[in-house]
Amino acid sequence: MVSIDNATGKLLVATPRTGGKIFRRSVVLVLQHDGGGAQGVILNHPLNAPVSSVLPLWQDYVTDPPNVFQGGPVSLDSALGLVTVPGDRQEPTGVRLLFGGLGLVDLDVPPLVVMPGVAGLRIFAGYAGWSQGQLDQEIRDGGWYVVESEARDAFTAEPQRLWATVLRRQRGNLAFVASLPEDPTLN
């Protein structure tokens, strides 16, 4: 696990005690975390809506599965496009780099302008947001494991397995959490 001083670029992995429909067994990529709060997107909640139903021009460019993902409970009526920029390229037109080759794409820019400079693309409806100090407190209260992210996490073809996959690659006892049943009372 890593320090919570700045979780930007890290993963928040819901602990078994984290409940609720949205965050239970979720994996959140933290896009920004500072003294003012934090924002991120849930990587493992694909919706039953193809990208073509909301952003038809982008359908041919999204990484499988080609669905919109629920990024979180905030601003569900807005869309975020997360992309990866290979190598040490400059910021492509229509992309704002965040960290480690990941960036946000301006979905108003035509895909033919953006896509030559990027590799993976995932579309999220909404995002997860925390006010000043809120995420830090949730971490201290045991609601999240903070772990390093890997480039493939944001674009996995098997998002339903991401929670267990991320936990399994951790060192020590944290890897054992991946084998806990969905309902701990059945253990």
Buried (B, 14 or more C-beta within 10 A) or exposed (E): BEEBEBBBBBBBBBBEEBEEEBBEBBBBBBBBBEEEBBBBBBBBBBBEBBBBEBBEEBBEBBBEBBBBBBBBBEEBEEBBBBBBBEEEEEEBEBBEBBBBBBBBBEBEBEBEEBBEBBBBBBBBBBBBBBEEEEBBEBBEEEBBBBBEBEEEBBBBEEBEEBBBBBBBEBEEEBEEBBEBEEEEEEE
